[in-house]
Amino acid sequence: MADETRAAGLIEPERYEFSEPPRYHFLLSRRRFLEAVGAGIIVGVVVRNVAAREYLPELARASAEPIGAWLHIAEDGAVTVFTGKVEVGQDIRTSLTQAVADELHVAPAAIRLVMGDTDLTPFDPGTFGSRTTPQMAPQLRRAAAAARVMLLELAADHMGVAADSLTLVEGRISHAHSNRTVGIGELTGGEKLVRELAEDAPTTPAERWTVAGTSLPKVTGRDIVTGRHRYTPDLRPAGMLVGKVLRPPALNAQLTSFDSTRAHAMAGVVVVRDGDFAGVAAPDEATAARALAALDAEWSRSRQPSHRELFEHLKARAEPPRGDADGRGSIETGLSAADERMEASYTVAYIAHVPLEPRAALAQWENDRLTVWTGTQRPFNVRTELARAFGIAEERVRVLVPDTGSGYGGKHTGDAAVEAARLARAAQKPVKLVWTREEEFMWAYFRPAGIIDVRSGVRRDGTLTAWEFHNYNSGASGIRSSYDVLHSHSVYHPSDSPLRQGSYRALAATANTFARETHMDELAERVGMDPLAFRLKNLSEPRLRAVLEAAAESFGWKEWKAKPGHGIGIACGTEKGGFVATCAEVAVERANRRARVVRIVEAFECGAVVNPDGLRNQVEGAIVMGLGGALWEAIAFEDGRILNGRLSQYRVPRFSDLPPIEVVLLDRKDLPSAGAGETPIITVAPALGSALYGATGVRSRSLPLTAG
């Protein structure tokens, strides 16, 4: 069928590039497609509820791309899916595969995803904010569902039967009455098809999912465990040089003198100087390191705040509040109605992302066109950064993202990509730059530190009457309280951060939940109520009540018997459409006062569960990461220098730190799926803080809670 339309001149060839041997795909114009099949089948995709539309009109344009921009069916029936989202360990490659398999009625093994390639995939603002599952999965579902309808109509015309008499199973369309079948690849012939799709085009409801909703194993799992997968640091094209960048001795230092004579004398070494940027490229790692050490540089520095004066600095440099996330009633009226009033301040330290794979990039220039492979969460944003850095059009820049060894919100920028491209342009050869662990600690950005002031009132019966909440510097995410209180006021105050700061898993929701839930524990103690009962008394949100009760039940909260040196804690919260509650037990050794987490139970609900095992993996990972920020992690700094910028100095969770973890999933097939990569981290710290208080009698209002 496709051969006939091609021979009649009804298609226009368009070349696509793949990492595998290239194949040809064909684009049918609307007019020519109508002439070819006579069915008026034009497919496009419209996205609903895309929050990013508000700040990136490019996303709205991408959502209107034809189906061929999102999905291609080859002649052999293989399905290629295109998405600007990237894989950084959260396994969206598997969950998106499940979504397409469900709608297109093909086996998951027949589907391959092309992700994060700015030349091949539609525009996407980035992989952050837990947006892939609630936004990209529905978009790909609609594209796949539209393709399914189109294929059935094409098969109906091909067989001369009614479309509703056909079935599509595992990539083949069958007509039971005549016993005829046709493969979906035979129908498309590799053509790129286009069709408009109504915004409310139906997709398969969660109750009828067959692939989604099951624990499909990681689709690239074999490549990962056998070492076949190549991360950015593994790439090594012919003629490649290794790059190194000259780093200042401290933040905000200025380069005042520079002598590269000794480095220039080394065989095969290229030295680059561009303002305050300086670096080298060499044939191998050892030579690059020697060349970097041979650069003679002097820097000017000025005094900067240290971690010891951080919170005073943030409070003193605070700007006017930005917005009112939760304002109603009168705080003074609420306080006057209270039997108990309380004021407290809570602090959180800067912490590092510590990705398994440090920042890395491979850059190559060819005929004034730049191609960069890098591990980033925002390939299109990095493309923009590169275009601006070199004064070229974005169309001359291509960014590709190999599946990357974690990001946690720490890889939004293209630092390594720009550095590698500078070196590659000077060397006129491909240059790979991989940051060291020390560079990652020093020159990446951190989770913001912050101070949170809370003022509240409560009646003797446990009813909240007033809630005033001020966050300084750490952010507004998760600042709104879910508890019922008539008089409340919550605001965020930006401040002058002495360190570079940016996105981190769950943003400020961790800090705000820590302060809010710790304060709730303190209020419960004031009125002599059990922390669980106190929360339930002031909480009408049904989804949050459900996870709170589920966690408490699985933990055995009501049955727990107090014992010396042990304490338990509970906390709940909501963020990015997910609802979470955590119960923790902690034991403190009398001899050395060292705390040990005995067990953690966490209940999580994020709508319809797409992949139960994958979701548990995300929740467990968030809990482990939350342990570090809760108990040990904190950046020490002075005069623009990071003082503990090595893993031997910066305490992250170890295998020996991990307690038994129980994850309770509440599967709500009646609700849309929300993202799960961030929310499960937010309640770990307050639950542990409450448990430590129970074990020691000492309340900590600062993160980290302990040291050592």
C-alpha positions, 0 to 999 in steps of 0.5 A, a space after each residue: 500500500 505504501 509502495 503504491 502511494 510512494 510510486 505515485 509521487 504522493 509522499 515526500 522523503 524526509 531523512 531522520 538520524 538515529 544512533 543506529 544505522 539511519 532509516 528513511 521516514 516519509 512525510 505525507 502532506 495533508 493534501 497528498 495524504 487525502 489524495 492517497 487514502 481518501 479518508 481525511 486522516 490527519 493526526 496532531 496532538 493537543 496537550 491539556 493542563 500543561 503548566 509550563 505553557 505559561 512560561 514557555 510558548 515553545 511547549 504549546 507549539 510542540 504540543 501541536 506537532 503532528 503525530 510523526 513528531 512523537 511516534 514513528 512506525 517502521 516497515 518492520 513494525 518497530 515503533 520509535 517514540 520521540 520525547 524531549 524528556 531524559 532518563 536520569 535514573 527515574 526509569 521514565 523510559 520504562 513507564 513511557 514505554 508502558 503508556 505507548 504499548 497500552 494505547 498502540 496495542 504493541 509489545 513493549 519490546 517493539 518500542 524504542 524511545 529517542 529521548 533528549 535529542 534537540 534535533 529529533 524530539 519535540 521541544 520540552 522545557 526539561 525533566 523536572 518537577 515530577 512532570 513526566 508522568 502527569 504531562 508527557 505520558 498522557 501526551 504520548 498516550 494521545 498520540 499512540 491512541 490516535 495512531 491506533 485509530 488511524 491504523 484501524 481505519 487504514 486497515 479497514 480501507 485496505 481490507 474493505 471491511 468496517 473498522 469496528 470489525 478489526 482488532 489490533 493485538 501485538 502490532 497486527 490487525 486481524 479480521 476474524 470473519 475473513 481470517 485476514 491479518 496485516 502488520 502495522 508496519 505494512 500499512 505505514 511503510 515507514 511513512 510519517 503520518 499526520 492527523 489532527 486530534 481533538 483535545 478530549 480524544 479518549 485514551 484507555 482509562 486506568 481500570 483497563 490498562 494491560 501494560 501500565 499498572 504492571 511491574 514491567 522490568 526496566 526496558 534497558 536493564 540488561 544494557 545497564 547491568 552488563 555495561 553495554 550502556 554508554 554514559 557521557 564519560 564513556 564516549 570516545 570518538 576518534 581524535 578526541 582530546 581530554 579537557 580540563 578547566 582552570 578553577 579559581 581558588 574561591 567563588 567570585 574570584 577574578 583572574 588577574 594574571 595568567 601565564 601559559 608558557 609551560 603548558 604551551 610547550 607540552 606536546 599535543 596540548 591546546 591552551 584556551 583563555 577567554 576572559 576569566 575562563 581558561 583551560 587545556 585540552 590534551 590527548 589523554 587524562 594524565 597529560 591534561 592534568 599536567 598541563 593544567 598544573 603548569 598554568 600560572 595564574 593569580 586571582 583577586 579575592 574578597 571576604 565572603 560569609 561562612 556557614 557559621 554566620 549563614 542564617 544571620 546573613 540570610 535574614 539580614 539580606 532578605 528581600 520583600 516577600 514574593 506573593 502570599 501562598 496561603 493567606 486568609 483571616 487575621 493572625 492576631 484574631 487567631 492568636 487571641 482565640 488560642 489557649 496556647 501560643 508558640 513561636 519557633 525558628 527552623 533552619 536547613 543547611 545547604 546540601 549537595 546533589 552528589 550525583 553518581 555521574 558528575 557533570 560531563 560533556 563531549 563537544 564537537 564542531 563541524 562546519 560551524 555546527 556544534 554537537 554536544 553530548 551531555 548529562 542534563 535535565 534540560 537539553 533544550 535549555 542547554 542548546 540555548 546556553 550554547 547558542 548564546 555563548 558562541 553567538 550562533 543560531 540554535 538551529 546550528 546546535 544539537 544537544 543529545 543526552 545519553 541516559 545519565 547517572 542521576 541529576 536530582 535537580 542538579 543538572 539544569 544548566 549546561 556548565 560542562 557543555 559550554 566548557 567542553 565546547 570552548 575547548 573543542 572550538 579552540 582545539 578543532 577536535 572533539 573534546 570531552 570534559 568530565 568534572 572531578 568529584 571535587 569540582 562537582 562539590 565546589 562548582 555545582 549549585 546547592 539545595 538552598 539553605 533557609 530559615 523558617 519562622 513559625 508563629 501559631 495558636 491552638 486551643 486546649 482541645 487541639 484545634 489550630 487557631 492561627 498559623 503564620 509561616 515565613 520562609 527565608 531563602 529556601 523557597 516557596 514550594 510546599 509552603 502552603 499548609 494542608 491543615 485546617 486553620 481559619 487564620 493563616 499567612 504563609 510567605 516566601 522571602 528571597 535573600 542574598 545567597 552566599 553560595 550558588 543555589 538551585 533546584 534539588 529534589 522536591 525543592 523547598 517542600 522538604 524544608 517547609 514540611 520539616 518546619 511545619 511538621 516539627 511545629 505540629 509535633 511541638 503544638 501536640 505536646 503543648 496540648 497533651 495530644 498524640 501527634 497522629 490524633 492531633 494531625 487528624 483533628 486538624 486535617 480534612 483533606 481525604 487523600 492526606 488523611 488516607 496516607 497518614 492512616 495507612 502509614 500509622 496502621 502498617 507501622 503499628 503506631 497505636 500499638 507501639 510500646 515506649 522503651 528506653 533510648 527509642 522514639 517514634 515519629 510521624 509526618 505527612 505532606 503533599 507536593 506535586 500531586 502526591 500525598 505522603 506520610 512517614 513513620 520512623 523509629 530511632 534508637 540512640 545508644 547511651 554510650 556514644 549517643 549515636 542514633 540508629 534508624 530502626 525502621 521506616 514505613 512510608 505510605 504514598 499515593 500519586 493517583 493511578 500507579 503506572 509501575 508498582 515496582 518502579 514506584 517502590 524504587 522511587 519511594 525507597 530512593 527518596 527515603 534513602 536520600 532523605 536520610 542524608 539530608 535529615 541526619 548528616 548532610 551540610 555544606 561547610 564553607 568559608 570565604 567562598 571555599 567549600 571546606 568538605 568537598 569530598 566524599 571522605 568529608 561529606 557524609 551521605 547515607 551508607 549501606 550500613 545506615 539503611 534500616 528496613 524500609 516498608 513502602 505502602 502504595 495506595 493505588 487510586 485508579 480513579 485519579 490521574 497519575 502524578 509524578 513520584 520522583 520527589 514527594 516521598 522525600 519531604 516527610 523523612 526529616 520531620 519523622 526522624 526529628 520527632 523520633 529522635 526527640 522521643 529517644 533523647 528528650 532533645 528537640 532539634 529545629 535544624 537540618 541536619 539533625 545529627 552529625 557524624 
